[in-house]
Amino acid sequence: MINIQENILLSQFTSFRIGGPARFYVEVSSVDELKEALLYAKEKNIKFFILGGGTNLLMSDNGFQGIVIRMKINTICTNGNIMEVGCGVPLIKAINVSATEELSGMESLAGIPGTVGGAIRGNAGAFGSEICACVEKVSALDSETMEVVSFDAKECDFSYRTSVFKQKEKFIVLSATFALTAGNDKEIQQKVSDTINKRVSTGLHGVRSAGSFFMNPFVESKDILDNFEKDNGSPSRNGKVPAGWIIDQAELRGKKIGGAAVSQAHANYIVNDSGDASAEDVIILESYIKQQVRDKFGVQLESEVNHVGF
Ligand SMILES: Cc1cc2nc3c(=O)[nH]c(=O)nc-3n(C[C@H](O)[C@H](O)[C@H](O)COP(=O)(O)OP(=O)(O)OC[C@H]3O[C@@H](n4cnc5c(N)ncnc54)[C@H](O)[C@@H]3O)c2cc1C
């Protein structure tokens, strides 16, 4: 039996610490509970929103007028080199379990906040690796037919920060199965700590934000690409430049609107600097950044952060 609560403040569940109340809120820890919550939404004719760790979200100040379903399917099981992880498991927990089980492959993802479900949907990645590299299959619930569907890695249609689960929102990730390789637990743990230390040294760990705000844009202008190469000593990857670099070129580092600011540590991070930024502050700053970058360089930035309740 699920426990549906009313008027629950969503800011407490987001890394931005921004967001108004959910009209209805429920935590589900099994497929049956998820189905029950979806049926509730259907009966009441209201929208549902699937919440993972809340680390890639900008929630509206008005909150969400339907039901927010927080995924707490927290199972982990290993069998040889295979590890199956429930969508609600924090990614770092899955990585720590893989280290204990002497399974290598996920170390460079250490320190990406959020759950396995959120990471699969957005094909989370860092330091040149993406989660898709070790995915064998994903199990998802089709919220329209209520059937559980299995996707092999190819069917997941992963590419830069996207997957079939982002393109077709009716699919709710239930679990992911990772194919890993046998390794040495101390070496794996060392790689995990090195990765986390590298992230901590950026000064962005634990700040009130939703991670990189914009996707790295494609750039056609040869001048911009040449400038990037001159600045970095290496050419751009596949015609893309880091969003943070181009925002920096537009001299927006530190730009503030209300309580929201472009981070001094990384220009692709919008931070809730004061702790009391509103979603509206962030939206105005986001539009300003887009407009400035478009006007100065003819490049259209696209948001990586998911906007909810707008
Ligand atoms: C400080 C910081 C650093 C970050 N660094 C990185 C980084 O290096 N690389 C990177 O890729 N990301 C990074 N991020 C962004 C974020 O951590 C990832 O996008 C993460 O994978 C989101 O997972 P989540 O569980 O928090 O998802 P949420 O924020 O809860 O949700 C994000 C989206 O996924 C959907 N979703 C969540 N769970 C499921 C599910 N089970 N089934 C279907 N849809 C679901 C939600 O509906 C929503 O649309 C960072 C964020 C922060 C705050």
The ligand as a MOL file (V3000), in Angstrom:
LIG
                    3D

  0  0  0     0  0            999 V3000
M  V30 BEGIN CTAB
M  V30 COUNTS 53 58 0 0 0
M  V30 BEGIN ATOM
M  V30 1 C 27.4690 18.9120 -8.5140 0
M  V30 2 C 26.9220 18.1410 -9.6980 0
M  V30 3 C 27.7980 17.5360 -10.5730 0
M  V30 4 C 27.3220 16.8150 -11.6880 0
M  V30 5 N 28.2170 16.2180 -12.5200 0
M  V30 6 C 27.7560 15.4950 -13.5690 0
M  V30 7 C 28.6780 14.8350 -14.4440 0
M  V30 8 O 29.8970 14.8830 -14.2750 0
M  V30 9 N 28.1690 14.1270 -15.4830 0
M  V30 10 C 26.8260 14.0280 -15.7090 0
M  V30 11 O 26.4220 13.3410 -16.6640 0
M  V30 12 N 25.9400 14.6350 -14.8890 0
M  V30 13 C 26.3660 15.3670 -13.8370 0
M  V30 14 N 25.4740 15.9930 -13.0080 0
M  V30 15 C 24.0310 15.9250 -13.3090 0
M  V30 16 C 23.3060 14.7690 -12.6000 0
M  V30 17 O 24.0550 14.3210 -11.5150 0
M  V30 18 C 23.0680 13.6060 -13.5540 0
M  V30 19 O 22.3160 14.0440 -14.6440 0
M  V30 20 C 22.3480 12.4510 -12.8550 0
M  V30 21 O 22.4940 11.3000 -13.6310 0
M  V30 22 C 20.8620 12.7180 -12.6020 0
M  V30 23 O 20.3420 11.6400 -11.8370 0
M  V30 24 P 19.1760 11.8680 -10.7900 0
M  V30 25 O 18.8210 10.5580 -10.1990 0
M  V30 26 O 19.5270 12.9260 -9.8190 0
M  V30 27 O 18.0070 12.3530 -11.7340 0
M  V30 28 P 16.9160 13.4850 -11.4270 0
M  V30 29 O 17.5820 14.8100 -11.3460 0
M  V30 30 O 16.0510 13.0870 -10.2990 0
M  V30 31 O 16.0690 13.4160 -12.7720 0
M  V30 32 C 16.6190 13.8000 -14.0070 0
M  V30 33 C 15.6710 13.3310 -15.1260 0
M  V30 34 O 15.6970 11.9170 -15.1420 0
M  V30 35 C 14.3730 11.3990 -14.9710 0
M  V30 36 N 14.4780 10.1590 -14.2000 0
M  V30 37 C 15.0270 9.9540 -12.9760 0
M  V30 38 N 14.9170 8.6620 -12.6340 0
M  V30 39 C 14.3060 8.0240 -13.6670 0
M  V30 40 C 13.8910 6.6920 -13.9120 0
M  V30 41 N 14.0900 5.7150 -13.0200 0
M  V30 42 N 13.2820 6.4170 -15.0810 0
M  V30 43 C 13.0500 7.3870 -16.0040 0
M  V30 44 N 13.3990 8.6680 -15.8150 0
M  V30 45 C 14.0220 8.9920 -14.6670 0
M  V30 46 C 13.5930 12.5050 -14.2580 0
M  V30 47 O 12.2150 12.3920 -14.5390 0
M  V30 48 C 14.2210 13.7400 -14.8790 0
M  V30 49 O 13.6150 14.0450 -16.0980 0
M  V30 50 C 25.9230 16.6960 -11.9000 0
M  V30 51 C 25.0370 17.3030 -10.9870 0
M  V30 52 C 25.5220 18.0200 -9.9020 0
M  V30 53 C 24.5480 18.6370 -8.9450 0
M  V30 END ATOM
M  V30 BEGIN BOND
M  V30 1 1 1 2
M  V30 2 1 2 3
M  V30 3 2 2 52
M  V30 4 2 3 4
M  V30 5 1 4 5
M  V30 6 1 4 50
M  V30 7 2 5 6
M  V30 8 1 6 7
M  V30 9 1 6 13
M  V30 10 2 7 8
M  V30 11 1 7 9
M  V30 12 1 9 10
M  V30 13 2 10 11
M  V30 14 1 10 12
M  V30 15 2 12 13
M  V30 16 1 13 14
M  V30 17 1 14 15
M  V30 18 1 14 50
M  V30 19 1 15 16
M  V30 20 1 16 17
M  V30 21 1 16 18
M  V30 22 1 18 19
M  V30 23 1 18 20
M  V30 24 1 20 21
M  V30 25 1 20 22
M  V30 26 1 22 23
M  V30 27 1 23 24
M  V30 28 2 24 25
M  V30 29 1 24 26
M  V30 30 1 24 27
M  V30 31 1 27 28
M  V30 32 2 28 29
M  V30 33 1 28 30
M  V30 34 1 28 31
M  V30 35 1 31 32
M  V30 36 1 32 33
M  V30 37 1 33 34
M  V30 38 1 33 48
M  V30 39 1 34 35
M  V30 40 1 35 36
M  V30 41 1 35 46
M  V30 42 1 36 37
M  V30 43 1 36 45
M  V30 44 2 37 38
M  V30 45 1 38 39
M  V30 46 1 39 40
M  V30 47 2 39 45
M  V30 48 1 40 41
M  V30 49 2 40 42
M  V30 50 1 42 43
M  V30 51 2 43 44
M  V30 52 1 44 45
M  V30 53 1 46 47
M  V30 54 1 46 48
M  V30 55 1 48 49
M  V30 56 2 50 51
M  V30 57 1 51 52
M  V30 58 1 52 53
M  V30 END BOND
M  V30 END CTAB
M  END
